[in-house]
Structure formats: C-alpha cells, structure tokens
C-alpha cells in the first residue's frame, strides 16, 4: 500500500466527513434530530462540551477504513465509484449500528435512527467519492 496515497486520501476523507457532519447534524437537521430522541435524558453534549479533536479523530478512523478498503480490496480511483461504494458502506455501517443502538438503548426513536442511516450514507458517499478522486489523482 502506498503511504502517500493512503495518508492524503484519508485526511481529505476525514475533513469531508467532519464538515458534512457539521452541516447536516448541527445546521440542517439539528431540530429534526432533537425532536426524535428517545426517552434517555442527559446523553447529548451541548456544543461547548463536545470534544472536537476527538470527533475529528473518529472521522479520521472512518476515512482510514474507507481508504483502506478502496486501496487494498476494491481498486477504487474515481469519484463516481467512490461515491457508490461510500453510499453502500455508509448505509450498511449505519443501519447495523443504529438498529443495535435502537434495540439496546433509549437514545433515539426509530424515525431518528432510520433518517440517520440515510443522512450518514450520503455523508460517507460524498467522502468516499472524494477519497476515490484523491486515490486516482495522487501518484504511487
């Protein structure tokens, strides 16, 4: 595996995940998700107490996983194939996680859990597209 390709694509993917996550979850759909919480209280942190560096590291780990899959197994090196693969990966990852979360906790209701699957699939799709594009552009 080429370290330069992996590093640049992972970093770009993490930035896209972070920025789109902010756009969707904190700007566009914040009210929707606040209205679709479960019965658990006190589980969400307010903006001031969120750990942004750690949030970025989480996005970095997700981007690294996608980049690794694209480089090592899928040979993805275009925006369109990265977008398609990212949509599928994001959908399946989030569907699995959210169904487990819904069935074992009171953090969200089913509507919130299912909408989150679609939203995060789109976010991972776009990040996957950018990762694919970078992998195709950065020379080995």
Helices and strands as residue ranges (DSSP letters): H 3-21, I 22-28, H 30-34, G 47-49, H 52-68, I 69-74, H 79-104, H 110-137
